[in-house]
Amino acid sequence: MSDALSTILEKAPVVPVLEIARADDAVPLAEALVAGGLPVIEVTLRTDAALDAVDSIMKHVPGCTVGIGSIRDPQALERAHATGAAFGVSPGMTPDLLDAITALDWPFLPGATTISEVMTLRARGLMVQKLFPAALLGGAAYLKAIKGPVPDVTFCPTGGVTARNAAEFLSLENVIAVGGTWIATSDLVNAGNWAAITERAAEVSGPA
């Protein structure tokens, strides 16, 4: 699982985290991000349109690798996995969800906050993890501290990652990518300003 997830996350330095309220926005939004060099996205399960949006992107934007985020329980995991999406993401972890994840052969980015949570996920073979909320936890300094006791765990920090601090996160040896909402903000999506989203994506899609 971790190797497959690493292969996905290595495609681009930033994974746009998307809350899609209208399914009709899904395809042009994904096309705009791919055009800007960000082919891996996370569509969160925070809206009624989320699963329809994932289905549309998978059918109509073949250059886009779609993950489903905000998975909080085994039931949501089952729904997300059934879509055929490339990977799943959770904001944190519970024992039931961890058992369900490790029973699946599906790339998954599990959320962790504390070093104990990082170690628990590591013990179950989940070597690529989402650190959330990264900025509030101490940002790059926190990740540097974690590297000492768990040097073999790689992170995709999200939560408070912005255009201003993304490069600092990406400079760390134990960071494979970052996740963020600033590439495709709700105001740009609601306005259908796909060109601006492509421009923002292009600003961060080059080498970190």
N, C-alpha and C positions, 0 to 999 in steps of 0.2 A: 504493500500500500504506500509506504513512504517513498519508495523509489519512483513509483508512478506519479505521485503527487509532486515530487521534486522536478520531474521531467515537465510537468504542466507549468509549474511556477517559474521555471527557468526561461520560459518563452518571452517574458517581459518583466521589467522591474516593478511595475505597479499593476495591481489588480483593482480596477474600479469596483467599488461596492455600490450597488444600484438598488434603489427602492422605486420600483416601477408601478405607478398608480393606474396607468392606462395601457392596456395591452397593445394598442395601436402604436405606441411610442417605441415598443421593444425593438423592432427591426431597424428603423432608422437610427436609433441610439446605438445599437450594436455595430451597425455599419460605420457610424462615425468614429467609434472607438477603434475598430479594426483599421480604418483608414489612417488613423493617427499612430498606429503601431502598438496598440494595446489589445491583443487578441484574446486575452483571458479575463473573464468578468465573473463577478459574484452577484447573482440576483437574490435579494433577501426575501424571505417568506414573511414580509411585513404588510403586504397588501393582498387583496382578493385577486388581483390580476397577475400575481407573481408566476404561478404555474403556467398560465396561458402565455405569458411573456416568454418564459423559458422554451415552451413548445414552439412558438413562432420563430424565435432566434435560431433554434436548432434546425428548423426546417428551411429557413430562408437565408441564413448567414453562415455558410459552411466554413468560413475562415475564423469563426469565433468559437472559443472553448468556454463552455458555460458551466459554472458551478452554482450551487444553490446554498444560500446562507441562512442564518438565523434558525438553524435546526436545533430544537431544544428538547425533543423527546423521541422515543422510538417510533411513535406514530408519524411524526413529521419526517423522520428519517425514511420510513417506508414509502411515503408519498414522493419524497424527493428522489429516492433511488429509482422508483418506478418510471420516472420521466426519461431515464437514459442520459441524464446530465453527466458531465465528465467527472465531477467531484462534489463533495459536500463540505459545509463549513458550520461550525457551532460557535456560539459566543463563550461558552463554558462547557462544563461536563458534569454529568450525574452518573452514578453507578449503572443505572439501567441503560442509559444512552451509550455508555462506554462498552457495555456488553454487546449491545446491538451493533455498534460500529465494528467491533473486532470480529463479529460473526460474518460480516459482509466482505466480499472481495471488491471493495470500492474505495478509490482514493478519497481520503477524508482529512480535512484540516481542523483539528480539535482546538477549542479555545482553552487557554490557561492563563492564570493570573499570578499565582504564588509558585515558589520553587517546589513546594510539596505537590501541587497539581502538575507541574512540569514533570516531576519524577514519577508520578503515578501514570501519566500517559506514556512516558518513556518505558516504564516497566511492561506496558502492554504492546510495545513495539511501534508506537506512534512517535517517530523521530523528527517529524516536521510538524510544528505547532503554530497556532495563531496566538500571539501575545496580545491580550486585550484587558483593559484599555491602555495601550502602550504609553501614550504621553502622560497620562495621570499617574502611572506607576513609576515614572522617572525617566522615561524615554531611553535614549541611547545608553545612558549611564546604568540603567537597570539591566539592559541586555549585556553590557560588558561584565557586570557582576555575575550574571547567570552563567556566563561562558566558563567561569572557573570550575564550578561543581558539575556542570553538565555540558562539557565541550562538544559532545556528539549530537546535541539537539540543535536543529535549525529552526528559525522562526520567520513568520510573516506577521510583523506587528501591524495592528490596526487600532483605531480609536485615537483621535487627535493627531493622526498623521496628515500633514499638509504640504503644500508646495514649498513652504519654508524649511521644514525639517526632514523631508523625505530623503534628501541626499545624505544627511547625517546617519539615518537609520541604515540606508543601503551601503554605507561604507564599512559596516561592521561585518566581521567574518562569519558570524552566526545568523546573518539575515539573508534570506534568499530572495525576498520580495517584500513589498509593503502593500497594504490595502487601504484605500481611502475613498472618500465621497467627494473630494473637491474637483475631480476631473469632470464629473457630470452632475452638477448641482441641480436641485429641483427647479430653480428658476430658469436655467438653461433648457432643461428638458421640457418644462411646461410651455416655453416659448418656441420650442422646436428649433432651437439655435444649434443645429448639428455642426455647423462650420466652427463655432466657438469650441465645442466639445472636441472636435478633431484637432484643433489647434492646441488645446490644453494637453491632449494625449501626446501629441508630437513633441511637446516640450519636455516630457519625461521618459519617452520611449527609447531614447538612445542609451549608450553604455552608462552605467551608474558611476 
